[in-house]
Amino acid sequence: MNRLYELVYVVSPDATDEQVSELHAQVEAIVQRMGGRIEKTEPWGRRRLAYEIGRHKEGIYVLEVMLGSGDLMKEIDRRLKVSDLVIRHLVVRVDEEQAVVDRTRSRRIETSRRRRQARGLPPDRQPGEGQREPDEEREERFDAGAEEGR
């Protein structure tokens, strides 16, 4: 059964761009060989680590969103554990959370439509209806008042 997973791995800051792209190619080859599919790849670039890992204070982050089986994730996990370039990695299954978000959103929309119809309004909001965007002038007055109080 194919599920949606997010894989984030942190590569040593000493690694070159070629090594990072080679590591991505290895992950992609494993995914294709085991019948999965990479949905999205986002190289986040060099960032400071939350805490020092070994001698590293920063790393190169990469996010991979992929569709695959649990066996695929076990194989990727095994491969990333033995890689010298990878400082840390994390695999998270995200399809369950997305299903919960979708159910909650559809429930809220349905409740909103029911309430609007009970009040004699059309079920969906019309353009221009609802809360206004805050005026820039209002925000400026609020900021000015806060500065005067200091």
C-alpha positions in Angstrom: 0.0 0.0 0.0 1.5 3.3 -1.1 1.4 6.2 1.4 2.7 9.7 1.4 5.9 10.4 3.4 8.1 13.4 4.0 11.9 12.8 4.3 14.1 15.5 5.6 17.8 15.0 5.7 20.7 17.2 6.8 23.9 16.9 4.9 27.3 17.9 6.3 28.1 21.5 5.5 31.5 20.3 4.1 29.7 18.5 1.2 29.7 20.1 -2.2 26.7 20.7 -4.4 27.7 17.7 -6.5 27.7 15.4 -3.5 24.3 16.6 -2.4 22.8 16.1 -5.9 24.5 12.6 -6.0 22.8 11.8 -2.6 19.5 12.9 -4.0 20.1 10.8 -7.1 20.7 7.7 -4.9 17.5 8.3 -3.0 15.6 8.8 -6.3 17.1 5.5 -7.6 16.0 3.6 -4.5 12.5 5.1 -4.8 12.1 4.1 -8.5 13.6 0.6 -8.0 11.1 -0.1 -5.2 8.0 1.2 -7.1 7.6 4.6 -5.4 7.4 8.1 -6.7 9.0 11.4 -5.6 6.3 14.0 -5.5 8.5 17.0 -4.6 12.1 17.9 -3.8 12.9 21.1 -2.0 16.6 21.9 -1.2 16.3 24.3 1.8 20.0 25.2 1.6 22.5 25.8 4.3 21.0 26.6 7.7 22.1 26.8 11.3 21.4 23.6 13.4 19.2 23.9 16.5 22.0 22.2 18.4 25.5 21.1 17.6 25.8 17.6 16.1 29.3 16.3 16.5 31.4 19.2 15.3 28.8 20.6 13.0 26.9 23.8 13.8 25.2 24.1 10.4 24.0 21.8 7.7 22.4 21.6 4.2 18.7 20.7 4.5 16.8 18.8 1.8 13.1 17.9 1.9 11.7 15.0 -0.2 8.0 14.3 -0.4 7.4 10.8 -1.7 4.8 8.2 -2.3 5.7 4.7 -1.4 5.5 1.7 0.9 6.9 1.1 4.3 9.6 -1.2 2.9 10.8 1.6 0.7 11.1 3.9 3.8 12.9 1.2 5.7 15.4 0.8 2.9 16.0 4.6 2.6 16.4 4.8 6.4 19.0 2.0 6.3 20.9 3.7 3.5 20.9 7.2 5.1 22.1 5.7 8.4 25.3 4.4 6.8 26.0 7.5 4.7 28.9 9.6 5.9 27.4 12.8 4.4 24.1 12.6 6.3 24.2 14.1 9.8 20.5 13.5 10.6 17.4 12.4 8.8 13.7 12.0 9.6 10.9 10.2 7.8 7.3 11.1 8.7 4.1 9.7 7.3 1.9 12.6 6.4 -1.2 11.1 4.7 -3.0 10.5 8.0 -2.6 14.1 9.0 -3.7 15.3 5.6 -6.9 13.2 5.8 -7.7 14.7 9.3 -7.2 18.2 7.9 -9.4 17.5 4.9 -12.2 16.0 7.1 -12.1 19.0 9.4 -12.1 21.5 6.6 -15.1 19.8 4.9 -17.0 19.6 8.2 -16.4 23.3 8.8 -17.5 24.3 5.3 -20.7 22.1 5.6 -21.5 23.6 9.0 -21.0 27.1 7.6 -23.3 26.4 4.6 -26.0 25.0 6.8 -25.9 28.1 9.1 -25.9 30.5 6.2 -28.9 28.8 4.7 -30.8 28.9 8.0 -30.3 32.6 8.1 -31.6 33.0 4.6 -28.2 33.6 2.9 -26.7 31.8 0.0 -24.7 28.8 1.1 -21.3 30.2 -0.1 -19.8 33.6 0.6 -20.2 36.2 -2.1 -17.3 38.4 -3.3 -16.8 41.3 -0.9 -18.7 39.6 1.9 -17.0 38.8 5.2 -14.3 40.4 7.3 -12.6 43.4 5.9 -8.9 43.6 5.3 -7.2 45.9 7.9 -6.7 49.4 6.8 -3.0 50.5 6.6 -4.1 53.8 8.2 -5.6 52.0 11.2 -2.4 50.0 11.7 -0.3 53.1 11.5 -2.5 54.8 14.2 -2.2 51.7 16.4 1.6 51.7 16.0 1.9 55.4 16.7 -0.1 55.0 19.9 2.1 52.2 21.1 5.3 54.3 20.5 3.8 57.3 22.5 3.2 55.1 25.5 6.9 54.0 25.7 
